[in-house]
Amino acid sequence: MLEKVEDLPLRKSTDERLLVRGEGRNHGHFISGDELEIYLADADETTENGGLVTHYLDVITEGVLEHKLIDSKSWTREHAPIVLPPGRYRVIRQREFNPFLRAIRAVKD
């Protein structure tokens, strides 16, 4: 999940375009764009609602979030690319509570 934010905290930058790896399969969500900065969130960083913050994005010009195969970088066609207008965002890996297991786990793609 992407959430628009006003300001970005100071974090370590990265050139890695893979934001979230899918569960057990060779796919993930990649960010692309001519002018954008990617920052890594701190290891235990969460939102006020308990979501896991993984990255921060500073999109200067339009960016695109795509679902691709990791090895070939080809589009999986699982869902259409998502166009991101310029802005600042945080990437959140949502969590869910399983009442039968009484456990909280990251939502998987």
N, C-alpha and C positions, 0 to 999 in steps of 0.2 A: 504494500500500500504506500502511496506517496501522499505526503501532506505538505501543503505550502506553509512556509514559516517566514517571519519577518527578518530575523537575523540568523546567521550561522555561528555556532560556537567555534572556537579555535580547535581544530583537529588536524591530524596528519593527512596530507593529500596522498592520492594514489592514482596510478594510471590504469588500474584494473577496471575493465568495463563490465565485468560480470558482477551484478549486484546480488542476485539470489540464485543459488543452484537448486534445481528441482530434486525431488526425492527419488533416489535410486535409478533414475534414468539419465540419459545423456542430454539434458536440456537445462536452460536457465534463462533468466531475464537480464538482458544486456542493455546498457544505455549508450547512445551514440549522439553525436552532434559536433559541429565545427568549433563551437566555443562553449565549453563547460568544464567545471572543476568538480572533482569527486573527492570527498573526504571520508575517512573511516571513523565511525562512532567508537566511543570507548567500549570495552568488552562487556560491561554490565549495564549499558545505557538503556533505559526504558522510558516510555511515555508515562504520562499521569494515569493512563488506563491500563498499563501493564504490557503494552506492545514492545517488542524488541527493536530498538533503533540500530540499524546496521550501517547506514551511510547518510551523508548529507550531500546535496547537489546544488551547485550554483550554475544555473543554466543562463548563459549570457544571450545566446541566440537560440532559436528553437532546437529542442532535443527530441529524441525518439527512444521509447522503451519498447524492445522487441523480445519475443520469445523465440530463442534459437537453439540449435544443437550446439553443444559445447565444442566438439571436435572439429566440425566443418564450418561452424558459424552460419549455417543455412537456416532460413526461417522454418519453423515447425508447422505453421499454419494453424496452430492450436487457438490463437486469437490474433486479431489484427494488431498492428503496431499502434502504440499510444503516443500521440504527439504531445510534447510538453512545451507550453509557452515559456518564454523567459521568466525566471523567478528563482527563488530559493526553496528547496524542498528537503524533507527528511524522509528516508526510506525506512518503513516500519514492517517488521515481520510480525504478523499478528499471532496471538496465542489464544488457545481455547481451553476450557475446563472440561474434562471428561468425568462426569459424575459417577460412572460405574467403576472407573479405575481410581477415582479421587486424585486425579493428576492434571497438571497444566502442561500443555505441550505446544510447540510451534505449529501453526497451520502450515500444511504442506501443499505444494503445487501439484 
